[in-house]
């Protein structure tokens, strides 16, 4: 649906929906992060701790969206916020990489974590629903910020799958090295997403520029999402 065809009433509905989706994401990831950190510390699991830290990065991404849709955020402030998210991804990747390599080379064993497995399964059920809702809303609204936030949520879905594989392998066969490998995969994905956030590369799935639009910013609802 072209953003040029949106009525003010429909745009208001979509903006409110974006805001509430961001609140839901922030709330779930906050709980997810706390559980993952506690379970990770108890099991000495690099993957679980890295997953928990990533959850707090996801909260910061949702906070950017909340910041925008609660007020008219200038573009330069949004750019700064995205770069801060990128920096937090880089810090996460560095910490997880160092800890995962330390565990691999020093023989540190991670214990089985039933809580962590349950958390990963729960995230695999919840996150795809949020991603679908955000992408439908973001495309119709033509919002780069909503689409960026959906990308962050999709990342959490992928990491949940990686985490689950590592934890299950460790629990079933005692392959504690799988935990460290899962942590390194999480670190690699975090670097990729950090680069994307730093560069502001979150516009690929936005609504196309309407053919009859003369003002790019107006056609995109002020988000600049139609520019490449």
C-alpha positions in Angstrom: 0.0 0.0 0.0 1.4 3.4 -1.0 2.0 5.8 1.8 0.5 8.5 -0.4 -2.9 6.8 -0.1 -2.8 6.7 3.7 -5.4 8.9 5.4 -4.4 10.8 8.5 -6.6 8.5 10.5 -4.9 5.4 9.1 -1.5 6.9 9.6 -2.4 7.6 13.3 -3.5 4.0 13.7 -0.3 2.6 12.2 1.8 5.0 14.4 0.1 3.8 17.5 0.5 0.2 16.5 4.2 0.8 15.9 4.5 2.3 19.3 2.8 -0.6 21.1 4.8 -3.2 19.1 7.9 -1.4 20.3 6.7 -1.5 23.9 5.9 -5.2 23.6 9.4 -5.9 22.1 11.2 -3.9 24.8 9.2 -5.6 27.6 9.8 -9.1 26.3 13.5 -8.6 25.6 14.0 -7.1 29.0 12.6 -10.2 30.6 14.4 -12.4 28.2 17.7 -10.7 28.9 17.4 -10.9 32.7 16.5 -14.7 32.5 19.3 -15.4 30.1 22.0 -13.6 32.1 20.9 -15.4 35.4 20.8 -18.8 33.6 24.0 -18.1 31.8 25.9 -17.2 34.9 24.6 -20.3 36.7 25.6 -22.6 33.8 28.8 -20.7 32.9 27.4 -20.4 29.4 29.0 -17.9 27.1 26.2 -18.3 24.5 23.4 -17.7 27.1 25.2 -14.6 28.5 25.8 -13.3 25.0 22.2 -13.9 24.1 21.1 -12.0 27.3 23.3 -9.0 26.4 22.0 -9.0 22.9 18.5 -8.8 24.3 19.4 -5.5 26.0 20.7 -4.2 22.6 17.3 -5.2 21.2 15.6 -3.1 24.0 17.7 -0.1 22.9 16.5 -0.6 19.3 12.9 -0.6 20.4 13.6 2.5 22.5 14.7 4.3 19.3 11.3 3.5 17.8 9.5 4.6 21.0 11.5 7.8 21.0 10.4 8.5 17.4 6.7 7.8 17.7 6.2 9.6 21.0 7.5 12.8 19.5 8.8 14.3 16.2 12.4 13.2 16.4 14.9 15.1 14.1 16.7 13.0 11.6 20.1 13.7 13.1 19.0 12.5 16.5 17.8 9.2 14.9 21.1 8.8 13.1 23.0 9.2 16.4 20.7 6.7 18.1 21.3 4.1 15.4 25.1 4.7 15.7 24.8 4.1 19.5 23.0 0.9 18.8 25.8 -0.1 16.3 28.5 0.7 19.0 26.6 -1.5 21.5 26.6 -4.4 19.0 30.3 -4.0 18.5 30.9 -4.1 22.3 28.7 -7.2 22.6 30.6 -9.0 19.8 34.0 -8.2 21.4 33.0 -9.4 24.8 31.4 -12.6 23.5 34.3 -13.4 21.2 36.9 -13.0 24.0 34.9 -15.1 26.4 34.1 -17.8 23.8 37.7 -18.2 22.8 38.8 -18.3 26.4 36.4 -21.2 27.0 37.5 -23.0 23.9 41.3 -22.8 24.6 41.2 -23.2 28.4 38.7 -26.0 28.5 36.0 -24.1 30.4 32.9 -26.3 30.5 29.4 -25.0 30.3 26.8 -26.9 32.2 23.4 -28.0 30.8 20.7 -25.3 31.1 17.1 -26.4 30.9 16.0 -22.9 31.7 18.1 -21.6 28.7 16.6 -24.2 26.4 13.1 -23.2 27.5 13.9 -19.5 26.9 15.2 -20.2 23.4 12.1 -22.1 22.5 9.9 -19.4 23.9 11.7 -16.8 21.8 11.4 -18.9 18.7 7.6 -18.8 19.2 7.2 -15.1 20.1 9.8 -13.3 17.9 8.4 -14.3 14.5 5.0 -13.0 15.4 6.5 -9.6 16.3 8.6 -9.6 13.1 5.6 -10.2 11.0 3.5 -7.5 12.7 6.3 -5.0 12.5 7.0 -5.6 8.8 3.4 -5.3 7.8 3.1 -2.1 9.8 6.4 -0.7 8.6 5.7 -1.4 4.9 2.3 0.2 5.0 3.5 3.2 7.0 6.7 3.5 4.9 8.8 3.8 8.0 12.5 3.0 7.9 12.7 3.0 11.7 9.9 0.3 12.0 11.6 -1.8 9.4 15.0 -1.4 11.2 13.4 -2.5 14.4 11.9 -5.5 12.7 15.4 -6.5 11.5 16.6 -6.4 15.0 13.8 -8.6 16.1 14.5 -11.1 13.3 18.1 -11.2 14.5 16.9 -12.2 17.9 14.9 -15.0 16.2 18.1 -16.3 14.4 20.1 -16.1 17.6 17.4 -18.0 19.5 17.8 -20.9 17.0 21.6 -20.8 17.3 21.4 -20.7 21.1 18.9 -23.6 21.2 21.2 -25.8 19.0 24.2 -25.1 21.2 22.4 -25.7 24.5 20.8 -28.9 23.2 24.1 -30.4 21.9 25.7 -29.6 25.3 22.7 -31.1 27.3 22.4 -34.3 25.3 26.0 -35.2 24.5 28.0 -33.0 26.8 29.5 -31.0 23.9 30.4 -28.0 25.9 32.4 -26.6 22.9 29.1 -26.2 21.1 28.3 -23.4 23.6 31.4 -21.5 22.7 30.8 -22.0 19.0 27.2 -20.7 19.4 28.6 -17.7 21.2 31.0 -17.0 18.3 28.1 -17.2 15.8 26.2 -14.7 17.9 29.2 -12.4 17.9 29.5 -12.6 14.1 25.9 -11.7 13.6 26.2 -8.9 16.1 29.1 -7.4 14.1 27.0 -7.6 10.9 24.1 -5.9 12.5 26.3 -3.3 14.2 27.7 -2.3 10.8 24.2 -2.0 9.4 23.0 0.1 12.3 26.1 2.3 12.1 25.6 2.9 8.4 21.8 3.2 8.7 21.3 0.4 6.2 17.7 -0.5 7.1 15.8 0.7 4.1 15.7 -2.3 1.8 12.1 -3.4 2.7 10.5 0.0 2.9 7.5 1.0 0.8 8.6 2.2 -2.7 8.4 5.9 -3.6 4.9 6.6 -5.2 5.2 7.5 -8.8 3.2 10.8 -8.4 5.1 11.9 -5.3 7.1 15.1 -5.6 8.3 15.3 -2.0 10.3 12.2 -0.9 10.1 13.0 2.7 6.4 13.6 2.6 5.8 10.4 0.7 7.7 8.4 3.3 6.0 10.0 6.3 9.0 12.0 7.3 11.2 8.9 7.8 13.4 9.2 4.7 12.9 5.5 4.1 12.4 5.8 0.4 15.9 7.2 -0.2 18.7 4.8 -1.1 
